[in-house]
Amino acid sequence: MNYGSSRKKSAYVSILIAWIYTLAWCICPLFGWGDYILEGIGSSCTFDYITRTPQNRSYMLCLNIFVFFLPIVIILICYTNIIIAMYKHKKDMQNIAAGSRKRQGNKMSVELKTVRSLAAAIILFCAGWMPYSVLSLIAQFGNTDIITRASTGYPGIAAKCITCANPFFYALSNPIFFKRLKIFVSCGDEKAGRRVSSFQTSKSWVDKDTQMKNCQAFSSVSGDASAEVETPQTEEEAKKQLQQNSDSLNNTKQETIEFTAMGEAKDENPDKESETV
C-alpha cells in the first residue's frame, strides 16, 4: 500500500469514528439519559439543558466535557506540536545552502499560513459552540433568572451558522484549493497556473513555451540528422551511419532535458524572472 492510499484510508477511518462518536452522544436521550426539547424560539429541537434533573445534569456535564472541551484540548495539543516541529525545522534550515534555504522558506511560508488558518478554525469552533456550553452550564449550575426565551435562541443560531460556514472556510483557507480556484476563475490563465507549480504532487509542470521549445529542438536536430542520412554502400559505412544516428538521438535527448530543466527553474522562481525582465 502506497503512502497516498494509506492517507486516504486513514482519513476515511477518522471521519467514520467522528460520526460514530457523535451519533453515540445524540442517541443517549432516546434511552433515558437526558432529553430533547424545543429551543426557546421554537425553531428546532435541542438538548434539554433547562430542566434540572439528575439525568439532564449528568448528561449535560458529560456533553460539555467530552464533546466540547475535550476536542478543543486535543486540537490545541496537535496544533501546538505542529508549531513546535515547525520551529525546530526552522533552526535546521540555518545549516542549509542559500538556494535550498529559499525553497524551504517558501514551504515554511505555506505551513505558517496553514497554521494560521487552523487557528482561525479553532476560533470559529469556539464562537459557534461556546454559547451553548456556557448557557447549559448556567442553566444547570447557575442563576436561571438571567436565562430568557430570547437568549436560549441565540446559541442555536450561532451553532447552525458556523456549521454552514465551515465548509467554505476550510475550502478557501486551503492553499492548493484556493490557487486552483483562482485558475478556474481566470479561465486557465497561464500566469496563475505557474503559481501552483510548487503544489504539484507528481512531476513539475512545464509551461507551453517550454514544451514548444522542446518540440522545436527535437524537430531541428531530427531534421539535421535525417538530411545527413545517405544510403550506405558497405558494411563499414552502415556502422558509421548507425553511430551518427545514435549521436544525434543522444544530443536530442540532452537538449530536451536542458529545456525541461529551464522550464522547471522558471516555475520555481517566477518572481526572480519578472525582476530580470
C-alpha positions, -999 to +999 in steps of 0.1 A: +000+000+000+015+033-010+015+065+011-013+082-008-038+054-004-028+049+033-035+086+040-069+083+022-078+053+042-068+070+075-090+100+065-120+077+059-115+059+092-112+092+111-144+105+095-162+073+104-150+074+140-162+110+143-197+101+130-200+071+154-188+092+183-213+119+175-242+095+169-235+078+203-240+111+222-270+121+202-290+089+208-284+089+246-316+109+253-336+083+234-326+058+260-335+080+290-302+098+297-311+134+290-340+147+269-349+167+238-370+199+239-379+228+216-355+257+217-366+290+232-378+304+199-394+271+189-375+268+156-358+234+163-351+207+189-321+207+212-309+191+244-329+198+275-303+219+294-330+238+313-347+212+334-327+204+365-329+166+369-301+142+378-302+127+343-302+160+325-275+175+347-251+145+344-258+143+306-251+180+300-220+179+322-206+149+302-216+165+270-197+196+278-166+177+288-164+151+261-180+169+231-168+204+236-138+208+260-120+175+251-120+182+213-106+217+220-078+202+242-070+176+215-069+203+188-047+226+208-022+198+216-020+187+180-015+222+166+010+231+194+031+201+183+029+212+147+041+247+157+070+232+178+080+210+149+080+239+125+103+260+147+127+230+150+126+227+113+134+264+110+165+260+131+177+231+109+173+254+079+201+276+091+226+250+080+212+246+045+227+262+014+213+295+003+194+282-027+179+253-008+171+276+021+150+298-002+129+268-014+125+256+021+115+291+032+087+291+006+075+258+020+076+272+055+056+302+045+028+278+033+030+259+065+026+291+086-004+301+065-019+267+072-013+270+109-030+305+109-060+290+091-062+262+117-061+288+145-089+306+128-108+273+126-105+269+164-118+304+170-148+297+148-155+264+166-154+281+200-175+310+187-202+286+174-205+262+203-193+280+234-226+299+237-244+265+240-218+253+266-220+284+287-258+286+286-262+249+296-238+252+325-256+283+338-289+266+334-278+236+354-255+251+380-260+289+379-287+316+383-316+307+359-331+342+363-307+355+337-319+330+311-347+343+289-366+328+260-347+350+235-313+342+250-319+304+245-324+310+208-290+327+201-268+297+208-287+276+183-285+303+156-247+307+162-241+270+161-260+265+128-244+295+111-209+282+120-218+247+108-229+262+074-198+284+071-172+257+080-171+240+045-165+274+028-139+284+053-119+252+051-120+252+013-109+288+009-082+285+036-066+255+018-037+269-003-039+243-030-077+246-033-075+284-034-048+285-060-067+261-083-099+282-077-080+313-090-071+294-121-107+283-126-120+318-122-093+332-145-103+306-172-070+288-170-046+318-172-010+306-176+004+330-151-020+317-125-011+282-135+026+288-129+019+299-093+006+265-084+035+245-098+050+242-063+019+224-051+020+196-077+023+161-062+037+145-094+063+158-119+069+195-122+045+213-145+062+226-177+046+256-194+036+257-231+066+278-241+090+252-228+071+224-245+072+244-278+110+248-274+114+211-268+094+203-299+114+228-320+147+214-307+137+179-314+125+187-349+156+207-357+180+180-346+160+153-361+158+172-394+195+178-395+201+141-388+177+129-414+193+153-440+226+138-434+214+102-439+227+086-471+222+051-484+251+030-471+272+013-497+293-010-475+291-026-440+316-001-427+296+028-439+264+013-424+281+011-390+293+046-393+258+058-403+243+040-373+268+057-349+259+091-363+222+084-358+228+073-322+248+105-315+221+127-330+195+110-308+216+115-277+220+152-285+183+155-289+176+139-255+202+162-239+187+194-253+152+182-243+164+177-207+181+211-207+149+228-219+128+209-194+152+220-166+149+256-177+111+254-175+112+239-140+136+266-129+113+292-144+083+277-125+102+277-092+114+313-094+086+333-112+094+364-091+131+363-100+123+360-137+099+391-136+126+411-118+152+401-145+128+412-173 
